[in-house]
Amino acid sequence: MRVIFLGTPEFAVRVLDAINNSEHKVCAVITQPDRINGRNKKTITGAVKSYAIEHGIKVFQFEKISIEGEETLRSLNPDIMVTCAYGQILKQNILDICPIINVHASLLPKYRGSSPVQWALINGEKEVGVTIMKTELGIDTGDMLLKESTVLKGDENSEEVLSVLSEIGARLIVKALDIIESGTAKWEKQDESKATHCKMLSKADGKIDFSESALRIKNFIRGMTPWPGAFTKTEKGILKILKADTAESSGGDINGEVVVSDPKKGLIVKCGEGYLDLKIIQNENGKAMDSKAYLLGHKISVGSVFGD
């Protein structure tokens, strides 16, 4: 089949690669426009665009695909379109061009919307997965064709989980295209009573609330790493937390209070329930460091309090 692929970030690259190496033909890639980094003014190109250029695939970028892209898409005469973390909502004029299926990084109907992996980790899910579904006007509401899950170890961050799910998505998408082409696809409606939605994350959402339990905060950090990033305020400024674990400890009267700060024992903070061992930390403009190594050159006093 002639496939138009719509995707932008690294997560979508393996899915695109799998289609490109299958019997199906990728006739074009649609990806989000390049962006300018506000700090150094460098152009940021999405991973999917880079892959397409490297492999000689036509690339089109639209600020608003439903306004600017219809004529181009129709001219490519696709049999089907595949969306995977594209970043724009498709309106009916695009949906009418040909069948469209989506690679979504959750076990639908749970975690519809953006950032499904981040929210699954934040909520402490022990199992995640990928669903291949029809794209329609509703956000991730379409009928499902294929679904595959994987069990988490419990310490992965969102980047690590997305890497695993991209492999699953790559495998499933080729299978889905083969099934659709053969005319044997069996679609399953989603159970609306079990649907959950997750909101788009911003940098401000990364602030740690030490009144939560240590386990909840650990999972929050997993979900927020590497983006948008989990952080807390300290006496010396913002401290990013990239990895943490629950810990056995004692002492402290205030949530966020540092009860251990030692280059040999690490950095442990009191939480609303239990204690959190901050494993990997980073000053706002510094590099990520093991907390024990960090404490060799930075003083954090026992009794100081993290947070507002």
SVG drawing of the C-alpha trace seen along z (x, -y; Angstrom):
<svg xmlns="http://www.w3.org/2000/svg" viewBox="-19 -33 53 45">
<polyline fill="none" stroke="black" stroke-width="0.4" points="0.0,0.0 1.0,-3.6 1.5,-5.1 1.8,-8.7 3.4,-8.8 2.7,-11.6 5.1,-11.8 7.7,-14.0 9.7,-12.8 12.2,-10.0 9.4,-7.7 8.0,-7.7 11.3,-6.9 11.2,-3.1 7.6,-2.9 8.5,-4.8 11.6,-2.6 9.5,0.6 7.1,-0.6 9.9,-1.8 11.5,1.7 8.3,3.6 6.5,4.4 4.5,1.1 5.6,-2.1 6.2,-5.3 5.4,-7.9 5.8,-10.9 6.4,-12.0 4.5,-14.8 6.1,-16.3 5.9,-19.3 7.7,-22.5 11.2,-23.1 11.4,-25.2 13.9,-27.8 15.5,-27.2 14.8,-30.3 18.1,-30.1 20.7,-29.7 18.5,-30.4 19.5,-27.1 17.0,-25.3 15.5,-22.2 14.6,-19.5 12.4,-16.6 13.9,-13.0 11.3,-11.9 12.4,-14.6 16.0,-13.7 15.2,-10.0 13.2,-10.9 15.9,-13.1 18.5,-10.4 16.4,-7.8 15.3,-10.0 11.6,-10.2 9.7,-13.4 9.0,-15.6 6.2,-18.1 5.7,-20.5 2.5,-22.4 1.8,-24.8 -1.8,-23.8 -2.2,-20.6 -6.0,-20.8 -5.8,-24.3 -2.6,-23.9 -2.1,-20.2 -5.3,-18.8 -4.3,-19.4 -0.8,-18.0 -2.0,-14.9 -4.6,-14.2 -2.1,-14.6 0.1,-11.9 -2.8,-9.4 -2.3,-7.4 -4.0,-4.1 -3.6,-4.8 -2.1,-7.3 -0.3,-6.4 0.0,-8.9 2.4,-8.4 3.1,-11.3 2.5,-13.8 1.4,-16.7 -1.6,-18.1 -5.3,-17.2 -6.6,-16.1 -10.0,-17.7 -12.6,-16.0 -11.3,-17.2 -8.0,-15.3 -9.8,-12.2 -11.9,-12.0 -8.8,-11.6 -8.2,-7.9 -8.2,-5.5 -6.0,-6.7 -4.6,-4.6 -2.7,-5.8 0.0,-4.3 -0.8,-5.3 1.5,-4.7 -1.1,-3.4 -3.5,-0.5 -6.6,-2.3 -9.1,-3.3 -6.8,-4.3 -4.6,-7.4 -6.1,-9.1 -4.5,-12.3 -0.9,-13.6 1.8,-12.3 0.2,-8.9 3.5,-7.3 4.4,-10.1 1.0,-9.8 1.1,-6.0 4.4,-6.3 3.2,-9.1 0.2,-7.0 2.4,-4.0 1.1,-1.7 2.8,1.7 1.9,2.4 1.9,0.2 1.6,0.8 0.7,-0.3 -2.6,-0.4 -3.2,-0.5 -6.5,-2.3 -8.5,-4.3 -7.9,-8.0 -11.2,-10.0 -12.3,-13.4 -12.4,-12.4 -9.0,-12.3 -7.9,-8.6 -11.5,-7.4 -11.3,-5.3 -11.9,-1.6 -8.9,0.6 -7.2,3.2 -4.1,4.4 -2.9,4.0 0.3,5.3 1.4,4.7 4.7,4.9 5.3,5.2 7.5,2.5 10.4,3.2 9.4,0.2 12.4,-2.1 12.2,-3.1 11.7,-6.8 9.5,-7.9 12.3,-8.0 13.2,-4.4 9.6,-3.3 9.0,-5.2 12.0,-3.4 10.5,0.0 7.1,-1.0 8.5,-2.3 9.8,1.2 6.4,2.7 4.7,0.0 7.1,0.8 6.2,4.4 2.5,3.8 2.2,1.2 3.5,3.6 1.2,6.3 -1.7,3.9 -1.0,2.7 -0.8,6.3 -4.1,7.1 -5.8,4.1 -4.5,4.8 -5.7,8.4 -9.2,7.2 -9.4,9.3 -9.2,6.5 -11.5,6.9 -12.0,3.7 -13.0,3.4 -14.8,0.5 -13.4,-1.1 -15.2,-0.8 -16.1,-4.4 -16.7,-3.6 -13.0,-2.7 -11.7,-5.8 -9.2,-8.1 -7.7,-11.3 -4.3,-12.8 -3.4,-16.5 -0.5,-18.0 2.5,-18.6 4.4,-21.8 7.6,-22.7 5.6,-24.1 4.0,-20.7 7.4,-19.3 7.4,-20.9 7.6,-18.2 5.2,-18.2 6.9,-16.6 3.6,-16.3 2.9,-13.3 4.2,-9.8 7.8,-8.9 6.5,-6.2 4.2,-8.7 7.1,-11.2 9.4,-8.5 6.9,-7.6 6.3,-11.3 10.0,-11.8 10.1,-8.7 7.2,-10.2 8.7,-13.7 12.2,-12.5 13.7,-13.7 10.9,-16.1 9.5,-18.3 11.7,-17.5 11.0,-17.2 12.4,-20.0 12.3,-21.5 13.3,-24.9 16.2,-25.0 18.0,-27.8 20.5,-28.0 18.0,-27.8 16.3,-25.2 17.4,-21.6 16.3,-19.1 15.7,-15.5 16.3,-12.9 16.1,-9.7 15.0,-8.8 13.9,-5.8 12.1,-5.2 14.3,-4.9 14.4,-3.7 15.2,-6.6 14.0,-8.7 13.8,-12.2 12.5,-15.4 9.4,-17.5 8.6,-19.1 7.8,-17.6 10.7,-18.3 13.2,-18.4 16.7,-17.0 17.4,-14.3 20.6,-12.8 23.2,-14.8 26.4,-12.8 28.8,-12.0 28.8,-8.4 25.1,-8.0 23.5,-10.2 20.7,-12.8 17.4,-11.7 14.3,-13.9 11.3,-13.5 8.0,-13.1 4.3,-13.1 4.7,-9.4 8.1,-7.8 11.5,-9.1 12.9,-9.7 16.6,-9.0 17.5,-11.5 19.8,-9.4 20.6,-11.7 20.3,-15.5 21.3,-18.5 21.7,-22.2 19.6,-24.4 22.6,-25.2 24.8,-22.3 25.3,-18.7 23.4,-15.6 25.3,-14.0 25.0,-11.1 23.9,-12.8 26.9,-11.4 29.3,-12.9 27.3,-16.1 27.7,-16.4 31.5,-16.3 31.4,-19.7 28.1,-21.2 26.9,-21.6 23.2,-20.8 22.6,-21.1 20.6,-18.5 17.5,-20.4 17.2,-22.5 13.8,-22.2 13.1,-21.7 10.1,-23.2 8.1,-26.3"/>
</svg>
